[in-house]
């Protein structure tokens, strides 16, 4: 194939950018369990560093210069919360950027003696709009009441739906309020408890980050039935 010839993937991206704002957004929710409360601070710093690196890369891609002034577009938005030995991270951004971040995280969660284990409990592609105006990070000093109950195949969809709806409501409220300082106390009723986050992080119903990356971002081998025949079939003129 000629290197200048458009591929199906590049054409797909062009179509998305034409009809969907920002080329389509992906939203994911990561639930994680750390080894200790002290490790939570380290894990949040890791998430923050990975997001900041990817955000800087995206800003360079979409830097606009108008009347000799530079305008940076915010590419990654969301909310990172730490609570005891639990971490929850809602992330919004271009699909490629989100996959890059998850890939980087998987490099840390897959190693022996990792500080945390992560699971992807929510993933929506081609979302038409953002809910968070920026990317926020905070540690909740007052832990919410414990979560009671089991997460099963029958109730997991409803539990995650309620979790996502509440977190997106927080983002909507922040956009409407447009406050310079994030005050999470206002949204206390919408934030998940430490027990719920840990229950989701431990549930076998959801992909671990490294499993998710292997399926959705890793290379794959496709072998056609015709290529498995021997001797090779003659070429058709």
C-alpha positions as CSV (number, residue, x, y, z in Angstrom):
1,X,0.0,0.0,0.0
2,X,1.2,3.5,-0.8
3,X,2.2,5.3,2.3
4,X,0.1,8.3,1.2
5,X,-3.0,6.2,0.6
6,X,-5.6,6.7,3.4
7,X,-6.3,3.8,5.6
8,X,-9.6,2.7,6.9
9,X,-8.6,3.9,10.4
10,X,-7.6,7.3,9.2
11,X,-10.8,7.7,7.2
12,X,-12.8,6.6,10.3
13,X,-11.0,9.3,12.3
14,X,-11.8,11.9,9.6
15,X,-15.5,11.0,9.6
16,X,-15.6,11.2,13.4
17,X,-14.0,14.6,13.5
18,X,-16.4,15.9,10.9
19,X,-19.6,14.8,12.6
20,X,-18.7,14.5,16.3
21,X,-17.3,17.3,18.4
22,X,-13.6,16.8,19.2
23,X,-13.6,13.6,17.1
24,X,-15.6,11.7,19.7
25,X,-14.8,11.3,23.4
26,X,-14.2,8.3,25.5
27,X,-15.2,8.1,29.2
28,X,-13.8,5.5,31.5
29,X,-14.1,4.9,35.3
30,X,-11.2,3.1,37.0
31,X,-11.6,1.7,40.5
32,X,-8.5,0.8,42.4
33,X,-7.4,-0.7,45.7
34,X,-4.0,0.3,47.2
35,X,-2.0,-1.6,49.7
36,X,-2.3,1.1,52.3
37,X,-3.5,4.7,52.8
38,X,0.1,5.9,52.4
39,X,0.3,4.2,49.0
40,X,-2.9,6.0,47.9
41,X,-1.0,9.3,47.8
42,X,1.7,7.7,45.6
43,X,-0.8,6.1,43.3
44,X,-2.7,9.3,42.8
45,X,0.6,11.1,42.0
46,X,1.3,8.4,39.4
47,X,-2.1,8.9,37.8
48,X,-1.6,12.6,37.9
49,X,1.8,12.4,36.2
50,X,0.6,10.1,33.4
51,X,-2.4,12.4,32.7
52,X,-0.2,15.5,32.7
53,X,2.2,13.9,30.2
54,X,-0.5,12.9,27.9
55,X,-2.3,16.2,28.2
56,X,0.9,18.1,27.2
57,X,1.2,15.8,24.1
58,X,-2.3,16.5,23.1
59,X,-1.9,20.3,23.6
60,X,1.1,20.3,21.2
61,X,-1.1,18.5,18.6
62,X,-4.0,20.9,18.9
63,X,-2.2,24.2,19.6
64,X,-3.9,27.1,17.8
65,X,-2.2,30.3,17.0
66,X,-4.6,33.2,16.4
67,X,-3.4,36.8,16.1
68,X,0.1,35.7,17.3
69,X,-1.5,34.3,20.5
70,X,-1.4,30.7,21.6
71,X,-4.6,28.9,22.6
72,X,-4.4,25.5,24.3
73,X,-7.4,23.2,24.1
74,X,-8.1,21.1,27.2
75,X,-8.0,17.5,26.0
76,X,-8.3,15.4,29.2
77,X,-10.9,16.1,31.9
78,X,-12.3,14.2,34.8
79,X,-12.0,13.5,38.5
80,X,-9.4,11.5,40.6
81,X,-10.4,10.8,44.1
82,X,-8.6,9.0,46.9
83,X,-10.4,7.7,50.0
84,X,-8.5,5.5,52.5
85,X,-6.9,2.7,50.5
86,X,-9.3,3.2,47.5
87,X,-8.9,5.3,44.4
88,X,-11.5,6.1,41.7
89,X,-10.6,7.9,38.5
90,X,-13.2,9.2,35.9
91,X,-11.4,10.2,32.8
92,X,-12.7,11.9,29.6
93,X,-10.7,12.5,26.5
94,X,-10.0,11.4,22.9
95,X,-10.0,7.7,22.5
96,X,-6.3,7.5,21.6
97,X,-5.3,9.5,24.6
98,X,-7.4,7.5,27.0
99,X,-5.9,4.3,25.7
100,X,-2.4,5.7,26.0
101,X,-3.0,6.5,29.7
102,X,-4.5,3.1,30.4
103,X,-1.5,1.5,28.7
104,X,0.9,3.5,30.8
105,X,-1.0,2.5,34.0
106,X,-0.9,-1.2,33.0
107,X,2.9,-1.0,33.0
108,X,2.7,-0.4,36.7
109,X,-0.3,-2.5,37.7
110,X,1.0,-5.6,36.0
111,X,4.4,-5.7,37.8
112,X,5.0,-7.8,40.9
113,X,4.4,-6.0,44.2
114,X,2.4,-3.2,42.4
115,X,1.1,-0.5,44.8
116,X,-2.4,-0.9,43.4
117,X,-4.8,-3.1,41.4
118,X,-7.2,-1.4,38.9
119,X,-10.3,-2.4,37.1
120,X,-12.2,-0.7,34.3
121,X,-15.8,-0.7,35.5
122,X,-17.2,1.8,32.9
123,X,-16.2,2.6,29.3
124,X,-18.3,4.6,26.8
125,X,-16.9,5.7,23.4
126,X,-18.1,8.5,21.1
127,X,-19.8,10.4,23.9
128,X,-21.1,13.7,22.4
129,X,-19.9,16.0,25.1
130,X,-17.8,16.5,28.2
131,X,-19.2,16.7,31.7
132,X,-16.1,18.0,33.5
133,X,-14.5,21.4,32.5
134,X,-11.0,20.4,33.7
135,X,-9.2,17.5,35.3
136,X,-9.4,17.5,39.1
137,X,-7.7,15.5,41.9
138,X,-8.6,15.4,45.6
139,X,-8.3,13.2,48.7
140,X,-11.4,12.8,50.8
141,X,-10.4,13.1,54.5
142,X,-13.9,12.0,55.8
143,X,-14.6,8.5,54.6
144,X,-18.2,7.8,53.6
145,X,-20.3,5.0,55.1
146,X,-19.3,1.5,54.2
147,X,-20.9,-0.3,51.2
148,X,-23.0,-3.3,52.2
149,X,-23.9,-5.9,49.7
150,X,-22.3,-8.1,47.0
151,X,-21.7,-7.1,43.4
152,X,-23.2,-9.8,41.2
153,X,-24.0,-10.3,37.5
154,X,-27.6,-9.3,38.2
155,X,-26.9,-6.0,39.9
156,X,-23.5,-4.9,38.5
157,X,-25.0,-3.0,35.6
158,X,-27.3,-1.0,37.8
159,X,-24.6,-0.3,40.4
160,X,-22.1,1.0,37.8
161,X,-24.9,3.0,36.0
162,X,-25.7,4.8,39.3
163,X,-22.0,5.4,40.0
164,X,-21.4,6.9,36.6
165,X,-24.6,9.0,36.7
166,X,-23.6,10.5,40.1
167,X,-20.1,11.3,39.1
168,X,-21.2,12.9,35.8
169,X,-23.7,14.9,37.8
170,X,-20.7,16.2,39.9
171,X,-19.0,17.3,36.6
172,X,-22.2,19.0,35.5
173,X,-22.5,20.8,38.8
174,X,-18.9,22.0,38.6
175,X,-19.5,23.3,35.1
176,X,-22.6,25.2,36.2
177,X,-20.9,26.6,39.3
178,X,-17.7,27.6,37.5
179,X,-16.0,28.0,40.9
180,X,-12.2,28.5,40.9
181,X,-11.8,26.2,43.9
182,X,-13.3,22.7,43.8
183,X,-15.5,22.1,46.9
184,X,-16.5,18.5,46.9
185,X,-18.5,18.8,50.1
186,X,-21.3,20.2,48.0
187,X,-21.4,16.9,46.1
188,X,-21.0,14.6,49.0
189,X,-24.3,12.8,48.2
190,X,-23.0,12.0,44.7
191,X,-19.6,10.6,45.6
192,X,-19.1,6.8,46.1
193,X,-18.1,5.3,49.4
194,X,-14.7,3.6,49.9
195,X,-16.5,0.3,50.4
196,X,-18.2,0.5,47.0
197,X,-14.9,1.5,45.2
198,X,-13.1,-1.5,46.8
199,X,-15.9,-3.9,46.0
200,X,-15.7,-2.9,42.4
201,X,-11.9,-3.0,42.3
202,X,-12.1,-6.6,43.7
203,X,-14.9,-7.8,41.5
204,X,-14.0,-10.4,38.8
205,X,-16.8,-9.1,36.6
206,X,-14.7,-6.3,35.3
207,X,-11.4,-6.2,33.3
208,X,-8.2,-5.4,35.1
209,X,-6.5,-2.5,33.4
210,X,-3.8,-4.7,31.9
211,X,-6.5,-7.1,30.6
212,X,-8.4,-4.2,29.1
213,X,-5.3,-2.9,27.4
214,X,-4.4,-6.3,26.0
215,X,-7.9,-6.6,24.4
216,X,-8.5,-3.1,23.2
217,X,-5.0,-1.6,22.6
218,X,-2.7,-4.5,22.1
219,X,-1.6,-6.0,18.8
220,X,-3.6,-9.0,17.4
221,X,-2.8,-11.7,14.8
222,X,-5.4,-12.4,12.2
223,X,-4.9,-15.6,10.2
224,X,-7.1,-16.0,7.1
225,X,-8.4,-19.5,6.3
226,X,-6.9,-19.2,2.8
227,X,-3.4,-18.7,4.2
228,X,-3.6,-21.9,6.2
229,X,-3.8,-24.1,3.1
230,X,-0.8,-25.9,1.6
231,X,0.3,-25.9,-1.0
232,X,-0.5,-22.2,-1.7
233,X,-3.3,-21.6,-4.2
234,X,-2.4,-20.2,-7.6
235,X,-2.8,-16.5,-8.1
236,X,-5.8,-15.5,-10.2
237,X,-4.9,-13.4,-13.2
